[in-house]
């Protein structure tokens, strides 16, 4: 699809990039990387992300430019790492009314809602697909774009620890470092720059963990009151699921985050036998086989009851082997 997408770029003086709401390193890194790569070619590339944009990504080159410009009319839109247009949040209308929508994603649940859909589920990150496009277009990848793309791979592979870490992802990361990506700064920003409030908040989650099925299911919650008490924001809880996903022999980790009185965000991580995306889809969510999420508009206890009932049904149907 590289020639088709390049033709759109050549014909448009302005190209809008849009992230999904609750932006992460993959969607933000991809949007910023496209802007860094195309602006030297004379293109104007506003970067839009549904507010509030998580401050955790402050270290990405160009972060300060996000939402600095309004959504332009009549410009093609690139949307990254989004299974459907609603994931654009505040900017959903900017996506749906665009003359051309270029949908670049790696989620198995993608609805192919674009005019052009580049969806490759075996890619480690959406940024990896954008890297492939840059190579196919034979355009320069400036150091700022290289750092952003490197971060998409680093974050979506969990620092090269998740099951999606492939030879292709590692080769792309190495090439991006050769092109000027700063792996030290990107790793420091991603893994070594958490505010103290994040650790206080994670401590509250860890203190209240629940273990079932011989520690194969672990789940926890973080409430608005606990967030206030720790001085943390809701988005700071996003990385806590990775702490739950470190237990030997565990099959499923679930974190319920109370984002509001009747808004619950559920993060799911699985190992081998449970399809996280399929589980999330049961409640209108989506994601990948090993990592998925749900938004539920109901009280916390009700969301816990509904999701855990389905989880326990699925856990009961599994054939268990010795923990490994």
C-alpha positions as CSV (number, residue, x, y, z in Angstrom):
1,X,0.0,0.0,0.0
2,X,3.0,2.3,0.2
3,X,2.5,3.7,-3.4
4,X,-1.2,4.5,-2.7
5,X,-0.4,6.3,0.6
6,X,2.5,8.2,-1.0
7,X,0.2,9.4,-3.7
8,X,-2.1,10.9,-1.1
9,X,0.9,12.6,0.6
10,X,2.2,14.0,-2.7
11,X,-1.2,15.6,-3.5
12,X,-1.9,17.2,-0.1
13,X,0.0,20.3,1.3
14,X,-1.5,19.5,4.8
15,X,-1.8,16.1,6.4
16,X,-3.3,15.6,9.8
17,X,-2.1,13.0,12.2
18,X,-4.4,11.7,15.0
19,X,-3.7,9.5,17.9
20,X,-6.1,7.4,19.9
21,X,-7.4,8.8,23.2
22,X,-5.4,8.0,26.3
23,X,-2.4,8.1,24.0
24,X,0.4,5.7,24.5
25,X,3.9,5.6,23.1
26,X,2.9,3.7,19.9
27,X,0.2,6.1,18.7
28,X,2.0,9.3,19.8
29,X,5.4,8.1,18.5
30,X,3.9,7.3,15.2
31,X,2.0,10.6,14.8
32,X,5.1,12.6,15.7
33,X,7.4,10.6,13.6
34,X,5.2,11.2,10.5
35,X,5.3,14.9,11.2
36,X,9.1,14.9,11.7
37,X,9.7,13.0,8.4
38,X,7.2,14.9,6.2
39,X,7.8,18.5,7.2
40,X,11.3,18.7,5.7
41,X,9.5,17.7,2.4
42,X,7.4,20.9,2.7
43,X,4.3,19.4,4.2
44,X,2.3,20.9,7.1
45,X,1.5,18.1,9.6
46,X,-0.6,19.0,12.7
47,X,-0.5,16.4,15.4
48,X,-3.8,15.9,17.3
49,X,-4.4,13.9,20.4
50,X,-7.6,13.7,22.5
51,X,-6.9,15.6,25.8
52,X,-5.6,15.2,28.3
53,X,-2.5,13.9,26.6
54,X,-0.5,11.8,29.2
55,X,2.5,13.7,30.5
56,X,4.3,10.4,30.7
57,X,5.4,10.9,27.1
58,X,7.1,14.2,27.7
59,X,10.4,12.9,26.4
60,X,9.2,12.2,22.8
61,X,10.8,14.7,20.4
62,X,8.0,17.2,19.4
63,X,5.7,16.3,22.3
64,X,5.2,20.0,23.0
65,X,3.6,20.5,19.6
66,X,0.7,18.1,20.2
67,X,-2.6,20.0,19.8
68,X,-0.8,23.2,19.1
69,X,-2.7,23.6,15.9
70,X,-6.5,23.1,15.3
71,X,-7.8,20.3,13.1
72,X,-7.6,21.6,9.5
73,X,-10.6,21.1,7.2
74,X,-10.4,19.1,4.0
75,X,-7.0,17.4,4.8
76,X,-6.3,13.7,4.6
77,X,-6.0,12.2,8.1
78,X,-3.6,9.6,9.3
79,X,-4.9,7.8,12.4
80,X,-2.5,5.4,14.2
81,X,-3.0,2.4,16.5
82,X,-6.8,2.7,16.6
83,X,-9.2,-0.1,16.0
84,X,-12.1,2.2,15.0
85,X,-12.7,5.9,14.5
86,X,-14.3,6.4,18.0
87,X,-10.8,5.7,19.5
88,X,-9.9,9.2,18.3
89,X,-12.0,10.6,21.2
90,X,-12.3,14.4,20.9
91,X,-11.1,14.2,17.3
92,X,-13.5,11.5,16.1
93,X,-15.3,14.1,13.9
94,X,-12.0,15.3,12.4
95,X,-11.4,11.7,11.4
96,X,-14.9,10.8,10.1
97,X,-15.3,13.9,8.0
98,X,-11.9,13.8,6.4
99,X,-11.7,13.4,2.6
100,X,-9.3,10.5,3.0
101,X,-8.6,8.4,6.1
102,X,-5.4,6.4,6.3
103,X,-5.8,3.8,9.0
104,X,-2.5,2.3,10.2
105,X,-2.8,-0.3,12.9
106,X,-1.8,-3.7,14.2
107,X,-4.8,-4.7,16.2
108,X,-6.7,-7.9,15.3
109,X,-9.9,-6.1,16.2
110,X,-9.4,-3.3,13.7
111,X,-12.7,-2.4,11.9
112,X,-10.9,-1.3,8.6
113,X,-12.7,2.0,8.8
114,X,-10.3,4.0,6.6
115,X,-10.2,4.9,2.9
116,X,-6.8,3.1,3.0
117,X,-6.3,0.4,5.7
118,X,-2.8,-0.7,6.5
119,X,-3.4,-3.3,9.2
120,X,-0.8,-5.9,9.9
121,X,-1.5,-7.8,13.1
122,X,2.0,-9.5,13.3
123,X,3.7,-6.1,13.6
124,X,5.1,-5.4,17.0
125,X,3.9,-1.8,16.9
126,X,2.2,0.6,14.5
127,X,5.4,2.5,14.4
128,X,7.1,-0.5,12.9
129,X,4.7,-0.3,10.0
130,X,5.4,3.4,9.6
131,X,9.1,2.6,9.5
132,X,8.4,0.1,6.7
133,X,6.6,2.9,4.8
134,X,9.4,5.3,5.2
135,X,11.8,2.7,3.8
136,X,9.5,1.9,0.9
137,X,9.1,5.7,0.1
138,X,12.9,6.0,0.3
139,X,12.7,9.2,2.4
140,X,15.1,10.3,5.1
141,X,14.2,9.4,8.7
142,X,15.5,12.4,10.8
143,X,16.9,11.6,14.3
144,X,13.7,13.0,15.9
145,X,11.6,10.7,13.8
146,X,13.9,7.8,14.5
147,X,13.6,8.3,18.3
148,X,9.8,8.4,18.1
149,X,9.7,5.2,16.0
150,X,12.2,3.5,18.3
151,X,9.9,4.4,21.2
152,X,6.9,2.8,19.5
153,X,8.7,-0.5,19.4
154,X,10.3,-0.2,22.8
155,X,7.0,0.6,24.5
156,X,4.8,-1.9,22.7
157,X,7.2,-4.7,23.3
158,X,7.6,-3.8,27.0
159,X,11.3,-3.1,26.6
160,X,11.7,-6.1,24.3
161,X,10.1,-8.4,26.9
162,X,6.7,-9.2,25.5
163,X,5.7,-12.1,23.2
164,X,5.6,-9.7,20.2
165,X,9.3,-9.1,20.3
166,X,10.4,-10.4,16.9
167,X,13.6,-10.4,14.8
168,X,11.9,-7.9,12.6
169,X,11.2,-5.5,15.5
170,X,14.8,-5.9,16.8
171,X,16.2,-5.2,13.4
172,X,14.1,-2.1,12.9
173,X,15.1,-0.8,16.4
174,X,18.8,-1.3,15.6
175,X,18.5,0.5,12.3
176,X,16.6,3.4,14.0
177,X,19.5,3.7,16.4
178,X,21.9,3.9,13.5
179,X,19.7,6.6,12.0
180,X,20.0,8.7,15.2
181,X,17.5,7.5,17.7
182,X,18.6,8.0,21.3
183,X,18.0,4.7,23.0
184,X,19.3,5.9,26.4
185,X,17.0,8.9,26.5
186,X,14.0,6.9,25.3
187,X,14.6,4.1,27.8
188,X,15.2,6.7,30.6
189,X,12.0,8.5,29.7
190,X,9.9,5.4,29.5
191,X,11.2,3.4,32.4
192,X,13.2,5.7,34.7
193,X,11.2,8.9,35.0
194,X,8.1,8.1,37.0
195,X,6.9,10.6,39.6
196,X,6.9,9.4,43.2
197,X,3.1,9.5,43.1
198,X,3.1,6.7,40.6
199,X,5.0,4.4,43.0
200,X,2.6,5.4,45.9
201,X,-0.4,4.6,43.7
202,X,1.1,1.3,42.6
203,X,1.7,0.4,46.2
204,X,-2.0,0.8,46.9
205,X,-2.8,-1.5,43.9
206,X,-0.3,-4.2,45.1
207,X,-1.6,-4.1,48.7
208,X,-5.1,-5.0,47.5
209,X,-4.3,-7.7,44.9
210,X,-6.5,-10.8,44.6
211,X,-5.1,-14.2,43.6
212,X,-7.2,-17.0,42.3
213,X,-6.7,-20.4,40.6
214,X,-3.4,-21.1,42.3
215,X,-2.1,-17.6,41.4
216,X,-2.9,-18.1,37.7
217,X,-5.4,-15.2,37.9
218,X,-4.4,-12.0,39.5
219,X,-6.5,-8.9,39.6
220,X,-6.6,-5.5,41.3
221,X,-8.3,-2.1,41.4
222,X,-7.4,1.5,41.8
223,X,-10.2,3.9,42.9
224,X,-10.5,7.6,42.5
225,X,-10.1,7.9,46.3
226,X,-6.8,6.0,46.2
227,X,-5.6,8.1,43.3
228,X,-6.3,11.3,45.2
229,X,-4.7,9.9,48.3
230,X,-1.5,9.0,46.4
231,X,-1.5,12.3,44.4
232,X,-1.6,10.4,41.1
233,X,-3.7,10.8,37.9
234,X,-5.7,8.0,36.3
235,X,-3.3,7.8,33.4
236,X,-0.4,7.0,35.8
237,X,-2.1,3.7,36.5
238,X,-1.7,2.5,32.9
239,X,1.7,0.9,33.5
240,X,0.6,-0.8,36.7
241,X,-0.8,-3.8,34.8
242,X,2.8,-4.7,33.8
243,X,3.6,-5.2,37.5
244,X,0.7,-7.7,37.8
245,X,2.0,-9.5,34.7
246,X,5.3,-10.6,36.3
247,X,4.1,-13.5,38.4
248,X,5.5,-17.0,37.6
249,X,2.8,-19.3,36.3
250,X,0.2,-16.6,35.9
251,X,-2.2,-16.9,33.0
252,X,-4.3,-13.7,33.3
253,X,-3.8,-10.3,34.9
254,X,-6.6,-7.7,35.2
255,X,-6.6,-4.2,36.5
256,X,-9.8,-2.2,37.1
257,X,-9.2,1.6,37.1
258,X,-11.9,3.9,38.3
259,X,-11.5,6.9,35.9
260,X,-14.8,8.5,37.1
261,X,-18.0,7.6,39.1
262,X,-19.3,5.5,36.3
263,X,-16.3,5.1,34.0
264,X,-14.1,2.0,34.5
265,X,-11.1,1.2,32.4
266,X,-10.0,-2.4,32.4
267,X,-6.5,-3.5,31.4
268,X,-6.0,-7.2,30.5
269,X,-2.8,-9.2,30.0
270,X,-2.6,-12.9,29.2
271,X,0.1,-15.5,28.7
272,X,-0.8,-18.6,26.8
273,X,-4.4,-20.0,27.0
274,X,-6.7,-16.9,27.2
275,X,-7.2,-14.6,24.3
276,X,-7.2,-11.1,25.9
277,X,-8.7,-9.5,22.7
278,X,-11.6,-12.0,22.6
279,X,-12.3,-11.5,26.3
280,X,-12.3,-7.7,25.9
281,X,-14.6,-7.9,22.8
282,X,-17.2,-9.6,25.0
283,X,-17.6,-6.2,26.7
284,X,-17.1,-3.9,23.6
285,X,-13.3,-3.6,24.1
286,X,-10.4,-4.8,21.9
287,X,-6.7,-5.1,21.5
288,X,-4.3,-7.9,21.0
289,X,-4.2,-11.6,22.0
290,X,-1.9,-10.9,24.9
291,X,-2.9,-7.3,25.8
292,X,-6.4,-5.7,25.6
293,X,-8.6,-3.1,27.2
294,X,-12.2,-2.3,28.0
295,X,-14.2,0.9,28.9
296,X,-17.3,0.3,31.0
297,X,-19.8,3.0,32.0
298,X,-21.0,1.6,35.3
299,X,-19.9,1.6,38.9
300,X,-16.6,-0.1,39.8
301,X,-18.2,-3.1,41.7
302,X,-20.6,-3.8,38.9
303,X,-17.8,-3.8,36.3
304,X,-15.7,-6.1,38.5
305,X,-18.6,-8.5,38.9
306,X,-19.4,-8.7,35.1
307,X,-15.8,-9.1,33.9
308,X,-14.7,-11.5,36.6
309,X,-17.8,-13.7,36.1
310,X,-16.7,-14.1,32.4
311,X,-13.1,-14.5,33.4
312,X,-13.9,-17.3,35.9
313,X,-16.0,-19.1,33.3
314,X,-13.1,-19.1,30.9
315,X,-10.5,-20.1,33.5
316,X,-12.8,-23.0,34.6
317,X,-12.7,-24.3,31.0
318,X,-8.9,-24.4,30.7
319,X,-6.7,-27.5,31.1
320,X,-4.1,-26.6,33.7
321,X,-0.5,-27.8,33.5
322,X,2.2,-27.3,36.1
323,X,3.1,-23.6,36.6
324,X,6.1,-22.4,34.6
